[in-house]
């Protein structure tokens, strides 16, 4: 009898435990149902298609998004094979589903699906496979997103990019797009057509390793990334001239995203400018020589005759001798005016040592005219056989001296010409207020002219300025000139 009571007690305990587990299962089921309802409500509001497929890939269930995407009702799709709505049918089915069952998932598969009205859409599919305890495939759950318009937009963008690339490649200008870190993001294909161009390559870590040397120091991209403004510079590479124009690129919030560099080959224009400048120099030189050889001789003859006449008249006619003396005086003035005109037209002769003499003469005149301490230094003779190089160097020095005395309020000026390491070095240094004063005084045009002249003779042009020490203009010209 006791055994029966014990058995009944154990049975009651077992029943109570089972009832508790049942209640727990009911609560879990209720939560799952609520979760399923919530999920379906969420997916119903999203433009997503949800598929439930059995072990034979027959459609067991779908969400309401199917009707929005494909036009089918839920009842019309239940019981159909998923292959039936694929454009390529079984071919696409055999390509996708064996791999899906094997791997257990499908990620970012793009398939073409028929809509109810017969039109075709592109759908992005992501799915997961469910297996039993023995690893046998039971069913699959997948989500599909209509990306037809997105693909059309991407193709339109690709077409636009292709057309843009074609247009940029047929342009004479070369385009390089830089990030703010000087990474090269994109280049036009015609960049490779320019012999001797900088080593621009898409995706390179940095534009150039030595950004403080050579032409890279002059590249306006560096300035644009600092000032956020359009910058430009003329740069000579080998025997060609290029105009580099750098434009800042801003994001939607106004932040600097990078810079676009436009490179224009201006060799033909520069060569024409050089020819015109050389023609001007030659013409001035010719006029000066003609004045010296023809007008100079006439004025010298007049002065000689006037001197002789004045002496003769002085002995015989005292009154007329006054007029003769005036003729002599004016003839000498005419000669002096002529010499000044010749000096202005042709400040440097075609002798190899002419630049030294011209700089010394101009420095002395400057000291007399402006009453400042002006010194010309030339430690050893500097001979320049290239007349055009010599005349450009002189005009650079003249412009630098003119800027210094007019705008820097300097009291001392030093001009130096020397040879260092197979280079001719011309420098003009003052103790004035610095480059700011010069730039404001002449709107920067004087500096542009000097830099342009240096570019014409393949010389390096540098300006160093300090408000407490003044400004130093330096030109470095290879000795081969």
C-alpha positions, 0 to 999 in steps of 0.5 A: 500500500505504501508503494502505491502512495509513493508511486502516486506522489511521484506521478503527481510531481511528474505531472506538476513538472510537466504542467510547468514545462507546458506553461513555459512552452505555451509562453515561449510559443506565445512569444514566438507568435508575437515575434513572428507577427511583429516581424511580418508587420515590419516586413509588410511595411518594407519593400522586401519579399520574404520566401519560405521554401520546403525541401523541394524548394516549393514555396510554402509561404510569402509575406505581403511584400510579394504583392507590392514587388511582383503583383502576385497574391500570396495564394497564387504563389503557394505551392509553386516552385521558385524556379517557375518565377525565374526568368532563366527557369531551371538553368538559373535554379540549377546554378543557384540552389545546389550551392545554396543547399551545400553552403547553407546560405546565398549572399547577394545573388542577383536573379531576374524574376517575372512579375505577374504582368510579364515584366522582368525585375532584378532582385537581390537575394539573401537566404539561409538554409535550415537543416535537421539534426542529421544535417539534412536540408529541410527548408530555406528562408530568403529575402529579396529586394527589387534593385531594378531601378538601382541597377538602371541608375548604376548603369546610367552612372557608368555610362556617364562616367564612360562618356566623361572619361572619353571627353576628358581623354580627347581633351588636350588638358590632362586631369588629376584628382587628389585627396587631401592627403595627396593620394592620386584618386584618378587621372585622365588617360592622356596624362601618359601622352606627355613625355617627361610628365610627373609620375602620376599614377592612380591609387599611388600612396602619395603624389611624390616622395620629395615634395620640397624639391624641384618642380613639386615645390612649385606645384599649386596643389600644395597651395590649394590644399592649404588655402582652399583656393584656386592656385596656378603655376607655370612649370617647365618639364624638359623642353616643354612648358605647362600651366598647372591650375589647381581647383579645390573640391568641397563636400556637401558640408563645405569641407575640403575633399581634395583638389583637381589639377588641370595641366595644359601644355602651353609650349607653343605659346611660350615658344612664341612668347620667347621668340617675340621677346627675343625679337624685341631684344634684338630689335632694341639692340639693332635700334641702339646700334643704328643710333650709335653708328649713324645718329651718334656720328652725326651728333659728334660731327655737329659737336666738333663743328660747333666747337671749331666755329665757336672758337673762330667766332669768339676771336672775331665776333663776340656777340655771335660767339654766345650762340655758337657756344649754345650750339656746342652745349646743345649738341653735347646734351643731344649726345648724352640723351642719345647715350641714355636712349641707347643704354635703355634700349640695349642695357646689356651688350653681346659681350660675355662680360657685359652683364657684370658691367651692366649690373655695376652701372645700374647699381651705381645709378640706383645709389645716386638716384635714391640716395641709398647704400647700393653695392654690386659684388662679383667675386670673380668674372662671370662670363655668359655667352648666351645674350638672351640669358644675360638680358633676362638676368639683367631685367630680373635684377632691375625689377628686383632693385626697382621693387626694393627701392620703391616699396620696401623702404630699404636703406641698403641694397646688395646685388651679387653675381657669382658662380657656385657648383656649375651654376650662375647665381644672381641675387638681389637682397635688401633690408626693407619691410619684406615681401608683403609690402612689395606684393601690395605695392605692385599687385604681385606683377613684378614677381610674376614677371621675374618668375616668367623671365626665369622660366624662359631661360630654364632658371630657378627663381626663389624669393625669401622674405622676412619682415625684420631682415628684408627680401632676397631674390635669387636666380640660379642658372645652369652654367651651360648658358 
